[in-house]
Amino acid sequence: MKDFNSLCKEFEQMNPLTYKEFIVKKSAEIVPILSATAENGVAGTVIFFSFILGAIAADGKLSEEEYNLILPFIQIFLGDSIEYSVAKAKFKQLKKENKELKNVVSQMIDIIGLFSDDLKQDIIIISMMICAVDGKISLKEKKWIMQLMF
């Protein structure tokens, strides 16, 4: 993988439409692999969505850009879309239940170590893109991504 900071800058300057196209394309490849590797019958979409939530939760905020990027996944899980304001309120509620959010993030760090290097790299890149979609990968987000890398 390229130098971490230069990769962060590259993603921060990327067009949001490019994020969406890449994530949709990679999701179609990643989800079946995750489903095949899940030992307890957990769907690949659930595992993948957990990484997406982890990337969003890394800085503790749900930006409108992040919301727009993950809206297709919200629609898959809920069967319908929810307004940004409702999603933001639910995210704030989850943040208040900080222990649960930290548990999800910790589990994602543990789980990624089980994947092949190629799959791990794809998930890390997607996580970086989600963190960068609002134009800046914060220090908290960088720390979370670094945990996924090692």
N, C-alpha and C positions, 0 to 999 in steps of 0.2 A: 504494500500500500504506500502511496506517496507520503511525503512529509505531512504529518498530521495538521500542522497549522496552515500550510499552503492548501491542503485539501479543504479545510474549514473555510478559508477565504473563497475558494472556487465555488463551493456550495452556497455561500452567503450571497454571491453575485449572480447566481443562476436565476433564470426566468421561472416563476412558479408553475407555468404550464409544463415545463420540462420535468419538474419534480413529479408532477402527476402522471405524465406519460411513462416515466421510468418506473415509478412505484407500481403502477398498474401492470406493466410488462413483467417486472420482477416478481410481483405477487403471484402471477399465474404460474411462475416456475417454482417459487418457494413453498407455497401452501401445500401442494401435493407431497413434496419432500418432507415437510414437517409432519404431515399426516402419517406418512409411512414410517417415520422414526418415532412417533409417539408410542410409548409403551403402554399407557393406561387408557388408550382409546380417545384421548382428547383430540378434537379436530384441529387440523393444521391452521384453520382460520382463527381459532381461539388462541393458539400459541402466537401466531403472527400478530394478531390484534393486541396481545399483551405487550409485545415489543413496541408496537406503535404507541400504546398508552404510556409505556415506560419512557419513550423519547419525549413525549409531550409533558410528562410529569417531571422530567429531569430539572426543569427550571421552576416548576410549581405554578405555571401559568398556561392558560389555553388561549393562544392568540387567534384572531379571526382567520389568519392565513393557515394556521395548523388545522383549525376546524374545517375550512374549505377543502384542505388536502385529504382529511380523513372522512369527510362526509360519505363517500361511497361505502366505506367500511361500517359506518354507523347504520346506513341503510340496510346493509346485509344483515347485521346483527339484530336490528330492531324491526326490520321489515318496513320501515318508514323513516323519514328524516325528521330531525328535531331542529328547532330554531337555534341559532348561535347563542342567544341569551339563555335559553334553557340548558344547553350543553355546558355553557360557562358556569351556570349556577350549580349544575350537578358536579362539575369538576371541582368547584370551590368546596362543595359538601364533602367530596372525596378527600380533598386536601385537608379538611378539618379532621377527618378520620385518618390522620397522618400515618398511623401505624400500618393500616391496611395498604396504603399507597407504597410505603417503604417495603413492605413484604413483597408486593408485586415486583418492584424494581429489583430487590435482592434475588428473587426467584429467577428473573430474566438473566441476571448476571451468572447465576449458577447453571442455568439451562444452556446458555449459548456455548459453554465449554464442551457440550456433548456433540456439537455439530461438526461437520467437515469444515476445513479451512475455507473452501469456496462459499459454502452456505453462510458461515460466520461472517465472511467479508461482505456478502450481499446484505445481510441483516444490519451490519454496522453502517454500511453506506446509506441504506434506507433510513436508519435512525439519524444519521448526520443530516440527511436531506430534510427530514421532518423538523429537526432542531433549527435548521438554517432557513426554513421557508419564510420566516418573519424578517429575514435580512441579517440576522446576527445569531451566532452560536455563543451563548453565554458561558461564563466560566463554570457554572453548575452543570450545564449541558456537556461541556467538554470533559469534565471530570467523570460524568456518567458514561460517556462514550469510551473514554480511556479504560474504564472498568470492564467494558464489554470486550475490549481489544486484548486484554491480558488475563 
